[in-house]
Amino acid sequence: MGDAKPIISLRRVSKSFDQLHVLRDVSLDFVTGQTTVVIGPSGVGKSVLLKLIVGLLRPDRGQVLYEGKRIDDQREHQLRDMRTHIGFLFQMGALFDSMTVGNNVMFPLVEHASMSDAERHQRCAEVLHLVDMAGSEAKMPAELSGGQRKRVALARAIALHPRVVLYDEPTTGLDPIRSHEINQLILKLQRELRVTSIVVTHDMASANMIADRMVMLYDGQLVADDKPGKLVEHENEVVRQFVTMSQPGSCGA
């Protein structure tokens, strides 16, 4: 994708679980400052790709690099610093139900940052304001709607000023209005924080709204890599069919 320098690279990465080959010889660069959306049917390895990037899974073959440095062969304690540069929004938010909103957001600050209590609370207030959840520190996750839980989870994901944010199905379980709000937040964070975003989604309306670039996985392989809107005229029929059938209002939606 041009001459821009990648912040994350996959080099001929393969990953299997028993006899299930999830990723097969995938090579992919993620360009600094861009929002790359990863699409494809369920079970093609989209979420596995995110877990490989952050070191929650290791490839069977190939290499994963962060800023040109190989990370897939590092031990758990060696990955600690790299992970502070990467925020992860899990599919269902993954908030701690026994913690307040404030303590959820401050959890990575307590674990990974040398800050005073006052500094942690100030940072918590800043990121909650950024995701339009200002003043919610004392609430419990059970008191929040699905969209609000996603916002709080996103605040936690950016608390450490990450350079990269990974989103695993950020609009799953949300109605169209709440989904649009989350999409607007993703765009806002890229614009104001200049983060590199990698978004896994099956929601083509969301994908088309936020993507600078769209890639598609199918049968464990990378089958498309282009700008939004270009995939409908892709040479691969599987790509064209997936994009068309996934559009809102189509008979396959």
C-alpha positions, 0 to 999 in steps of 0.5 A, a space after each residue: 500500500 504505497 511507500 508508507 512504513 508498516 507498524 505491524 507486519 505478518 510474514 507467511 503466517 500459518 495457524 492451525 488448531 488440530 486439523 483445522 487450518 485457520 490461516 495459511 501463508 498469510 502476508 500482510 502489512 498494516 500501515 501506520 495511521 491507517 484504518 484497515 478493516 478485515 472482513 470475511 465469513 465466520 470462522 476464516 481466522 479474523 479474530 485469530 489474526 488479532 490475537 496473533 498480532 498482540 501475542 495472545 496466540 503464536 503462529 505455527 509458521 511465519 513471523 509477526 513483526 512490530 515496528 520491524 522487530 519480530 515478536 512472535 518468538 518472544 517470551 511472555 514477559 518480553 511482550 509486556 512493553 509492546 502490549 502497552 502500545 496496543 489497545 484491544 477492544 474485545 468483541 463483547 467489551 470484556 469489562 470486569 462486572 465486579 468493578 466500577 467503570 472508573 476502575 475498569 478504565 484505570 485497570 491497565 494504568 494500575 498494571 502498566 503505568 507509573 502514575 499517582 492515584 490523582 494522575 490515574 483518575 485524571 487520565 480516566 476522566 480524559 478518556 471517558 470524556 473522549 468516548 462521551 461517557 464523562 461522569 460515569 466513573 461510579 457506575 457498574 457495568 450492569 447499569 450500562 446499555 450495550 453501546 455504553 459498555 462498548 464505549 467504556 471498553 474503548 476508553 479502557 483500550 486507549 487509556 495507555 495512549 496506544 499507537 495501535 487499536 485492535 477492534 474485534 467486531 465492535 458493532 456486534 449486538 448493537 442496533 444501527 444507531 448505536 453501531 453508527 455511534 461506535 463507527 463515529 468514535 473509531 473515526 474520531 480516535 483515528 483523527 484526534 489520536 492518530 492511532 493505527 486501527 485494525 478492525 475485524 467486522 462482518 458489518 459491511 456498512 461499518 466497514 465502508 464507513 471507517 475503512 481506509 483500506 479493506 482486506 478479506 480472508 477466505 479459506 485461510 488465505 488473503 484474497 483481497 486488499 483494496 480501498 473501500 468500494 473497490 471490492 464490488 468489482 474485484 476479479 475474485 467472484 467469492 469477494 464480489 459475492 461476499 461484499 454484495 450479499 453483506 450489504 444492508 438491504 440485500 437478500 443475503 443480509 
